[in-house]
Amino acid sequence: MVSCSVAGDTVVPRSRDWTSETPAILRDAMGRAVQHWDPSVRAIVAGMELGSIFVIPFGRLDPPEPWTPSRVTLIGDAAHAMLPTLGMGANLALRDAGMLAEQLRRAGAGEVGIVDAIGMAETQMREYAYPFVRATMDHDHAFGGGALERMRSAGE
């Protein structure tokens, strides 16, 4: 399996809008994205079978402003969905769960109130997760030509 970005000027249609020419257009765009890379990488892209090319749409959330803590909270992608380019989403969701569990333990022990415990977990989550959300957008600009930002601005 090959996972590759396309050249920044490439318009990638939604899957339902693909034509028989789309896979070749995308393979050529991938080739332009790696045109200055090692010849072996260029050969892998050039040798891709057109029938094997597909697109996986990605979504993300802008980091929201802090919300008022309550007895309901969000963790993982519900709180900080990000691009998968850094491979951090699942790791951060597990860290969120551990942080929340620790704060709920403190509330169960009577050290803090339940809403205060959830608020502390949310504050800590924002401190470590939001920089990764922003880093994935930097990654999109560096390796995807900012395509996701353009799609967001266009309202897609």
C-alpha positions as CSV (number, residue, x, y, z in Angstrom):
1,M,0.0,0.0,0.0
2,V,1.2,3.5,-0.9
3,S,0.0,6.5,0.9
4,C,1.0,9.7,-0.9
5,S,0.1,13.4,-1.0
6,V,-0.6,15.1,-4.2
7,A,0.9,18.3,-5.6
8,G,-0.7,21.3,-4.0
9,D,-2.5,22.5,-7.1
10,T,-4.4,19.3,-7.5
11,V,-8.2,19.3,-7.3
12,V,-9.2,16.0,-5.7
13,P,-12.9,15.3,-6.5
14,R,-15.1,13.5,-4.0
15,S,-15.4,9.8,-4.6
16,R,-18.9,10.1,-6.1
17,D,-17.5,12.6,-8.7
18,W,-14.7,10.4,-10.0
19,T,-14.4,9.6,-13.6
20,S,-12.4,6.9,-15.3
21,E,-9.6,9.5,-15.7
22,T,-9.4,10.4,-12.1
23,P,-7.0,7.7,-10.9
24,A,-4.4,8.6,-13.6
25,I,-4.8,12.3,-12.8
26,L,-4.1,11.6,-9.1
27,R,-1.2,9.3,-9.8
28,D,0.4,12.1,-12.0
29,A,-0.3,14.6,-9.2
30,M,1.4,12.2,-6.7
31,G,4.3,12.0,-9.1
32,R,4.7,15.8,-9.2
33,A,4.6,15.8,-5.4
34,V,7.7,13.5,-5.3
35,Q,9.4,14.6,-8.4
36,H,12.5,15.7,-6.6
37,W,12.7,12.7,-4.3
38,D,14.8,9.6,-4.7
39,P,14.3,7.7,-8.0
40,S,13.1,4.6,-6.2
41,V,10.2,6.6,-4.6
42,R,9.3,8.1,-8.0
43,A,9.3,4.6,-9.5
44,I,6.9,3.3,-6.8
45,V,4.4,6.1,-7.5
46,A,4.8,5.7,-11.3
47,G,4.2,2.0,-11.0
48,M,0.9,2.3,-9.0
49,E,-1.9,0.3,-10.6
50,L,-4.7,2.8,-11.4
51,G,-7.4,0.4,-10.0
52,S,-5.7,0.5,-6.6
53,I,-5.9,4.3,-6.2
54,F,-8.5,5.6,-3.8
55,V,-9.0,8.6,-1.5
56,I,-9.6,8.6,2.2
57,P,-11.4,11.8,3.2
58,F,-10.1,13.3,6.4
59,G,-11.8,15.6,8.9
60,R,-10.6,17.7,11.7
61,L,-11.9,20.2,14.2
62,D,-10.5,23.6,15.0
63,P,-9.6,23.6,18.7
64,P,-12.7,25.1,20.4
65,E,-12.5,27.7,23.1
66,P,-12.7,26.3,26.6
67,W,-16.3,25.4,27.6
68,T,-17.9,25.6,31.0
69,P,-17.2,22.3,32.8
70,S,-20.3,20.1,33.6
71,R,-21.0,16.5,34.4
72,V,-20.7,15.8,30.7
73,T,-17.4,16.0,28.9
74,L,-15.7,15.1,25.6
75,I,-12.5,13.2,25.0
76,G,-10.7,11.9,21.9
77,D,-11.9,12.9,18.5
78,A,-15.1,14.3,19.9
79,A,-13.0,17.0,21.6
80,H,-10.0,17.3,19.3
81,A,-10.4,15.5,15.9
82,M,-7.2,16.0,13.9
83,L,-5.6,14.8,10.7
84,P,-4.0,11.4,11.0
85,T,-0.7,12.5,9.5
86,L,1.1,12.5,12.9
87,G,-0.4,9.2,14.1
88,M,-1.4,10.8,17.4
89,G,-5.2,10.6,17.5
90,A,-5.6,7.3,19.3
91,N,-2.7,8.0,21.6
92,L,-4.2,11.3,22.7
93,A,-7.6,9.6,23.2
94,L,-6.0,7.1,25.5
95,R,-4.2,9.9,27.4
96,D,-7.5,11.8,27.7
97,A,-9.1,8.7,29.2
98,G,-6.3,8.2,31.6
99,M,-6.4,11.9,32.6
100,L,-10.2,11.8,33.1
101,A,-10.0,8.5,35.1
102,E,-7.4,10.1,37.4
103,Q,-9.5,13.2,38.0
104,L,-12.6,11.0,38.6
105,R,-10.6,9.0,41.1
106,R,-9.8,12.2,42.9
107,A,-13.5,13.2,42.9
108,G,-14.4,9.7,44.2
109,A,-11.9,10.1,47.0
110,G,-13.5,13.4,48.0
111,E,-10.4,15.5,47.0
112,V,-12.3,17.6,44.5
113,G,-15.9,18.0,43.3
114,I,-17.0,16.0,40.3
115,V,-17.4,19.1,38.0
116,D,-14.1,20.6,39.2
117,A,-12.4,17.2,38.5
118,I,-13.9,17.1,34.9
119,G,-12.9,20.8,34.4
120,M,-9.3,20.0,35.4
121,A,-9.2,17.1,33.0
122,E,-10.5,19.3,30.2
123,T,-7.9,22.0,30.9
124,Q,-5.1,19.5,31.0
125,M,-6.4,17.9,27.7
126,R,-6.4,21.2,25.9
127,E,-2.8,21.9,27.1
128,Y,-1.4,18.7,25.6
129,A,-3.8,17.9,22.7
130,Y,-4.4,21.3,21.0
131,P,-0.7,21.7,20.0
132,F,-1.0,18.4,18.1
133,V,-4.2,19.5,16.4
134,R,-2.4,22.6,15.2
135,A,0.7,20.6,14.2
136,T,-1.4,18.4,11.9
137,M,-2.6,21.5,10.0
138,D,1.0,22.6,9.7
139,H,1.6,19.1,8.3
140,D,-1.2,19.6,5.8
141,H,0.4,22.8,4.6
142,A,3.9,21.3,4.3
143,F,2.9,18.0,2.7
144,G,-0.6,18.5,1.3
145,G,-0.2,22.0,0.0
146,G,-2.9,23.3,2.3
147,A,-5.7,21.5,0.5
148,L,-7.7,20.9,3.6
149,E,-7.6,24.5,4.6
150,R,-8.7,25.6,1.1
151,M,-11.6,23.1,1.3
152,R,-12.6,24.5,4.7
153,S,-12.5,28.0,3.4
154,A,-14.6,27.0,0.4
155,G,-17.2,25.5,2.7
156,E,-16.9,21.9,1.5
